[in-house]
Amino acid sequence: MSFLDLLERRFGRFAIPGLIRIVAGFNALVFLLTRVNPEFVQMLDLNRGAILHGQVWRLVTYIFIPTTNSPIWIIFVLLFLWFIGEGLERAWGAFRLNLFYFLGMIGTTIAAFFFGGNFANTMLNASLFFAFANFY
């Protein structure tokens, strides 16, 4: 029995089924809110200085910032993210996909703190694509 199997037996009940669908939904919501108020995205980005001054929601909300501002492209991006998430959840199961995504979020956050700069969810979503490509 592998380490992942042990983790899944112990913590599998905490897995969020359809996590990537939820992320895609929040991406769509943030896209719509930035259409109303373009400065809204600045309250969500991963900004080390702002986090150190108490804006801890930024540790999670940067994941929901869409990678495009185009209304046409956002449809393709979100459908593709949804498609990849469904495929990975079928292949891995909800727990392993959650673990992969949350570890990616933690890694991105740690990298942002060590290297500074403005990090986004682009590489995390690209890693989902490569994991999907590995299976299919």
Secondary structure, 3 states (H helix, E strand, C coil): CCHHHHHHHHHHHHCCCCHHHHHHHHHHHHHHHHHHCHHHHHHCCECHHHHHCCCCCHHHHHHHCCCCCCHHHHHHHHHHHHHHHHHHHHHHCHHHHHHHHHHHHHHHHHHHHHHCCCECCHHHHHHHHHHHHHHC
